[in-house]
Structure formats: C-alpha cells, structure tokens
Amino acid sequence: MKAYIEVRAECEQAIRESGLNATILRPWYVLGPGHRWPYALLPIYRLMELFPSTRDSALRLGLVTHSQMIEALLAAVEHPPAGVTVMEVPQIRASALQMPRKAAPNNG
C-alpha cells in the first residue's frame, strides 16, 4: 500500500505541475460486480461515523459504489475545474447525489 500511495502522490504532483485542468478522484474502495464482500463492513463504517474520534477516518476511507464513481466521473467531465480539484470519498458521494436524473422513457 505504501508503494501505491507514493506512486499516486507522484502522479498527482506531475498533474499539478503540468498546468492542466484536472479532477482527481480518490476512492478508497469501489463496490461493484466482483467486489461485494465489503458490504459486510458498512455497519462498522456507520458506527465509526458516529464517534468524533473515528468520524474523519470513516468518511475518508469510506466505501463508494460503482454507480457513485460513474456519477462523479460524469460530473468531472460535465463541470471541468479551473486548475486541479481533488474529490475524496465524501465529495464522490455528494456528486452522485447532485447529478440530475433523466426521466425513464415512457413506452406506454
């Protein structure tokens, strides 16, 4: 994990130094097809969010769904930043809540 964090930090620094506009998403773990076992941890995360001493870590290291990641990526494309924006787990979750939903087609 240490090597991953070092490489991620180097890549993010290179993006910042490039002068490009970019959105960096930092999910801790993405739940989805083939990655469902961590759903069992959700009650523990919710409990940790209740206590001030563990709240920040529980939110930062929270689990996001595949759908939340797709919504966050879509939001990043549709609303590009000026400079570099970093989206941690709380922002990824929030962006999914803010995306307007298209009405289902009426086939009737």
Buried (B, 14 or more C-beta within 10 A) or exposed (E): EEEEEEEEEEEBEEBBEEEEEBBBBEBBEBBEEEEEEEEEBEEEBEEBBEEEEBEEEBBEBBBBBEEBBBBBBEBBEEEEEEEBBEBBBEBBBBBBEEBEEEEEEEEE
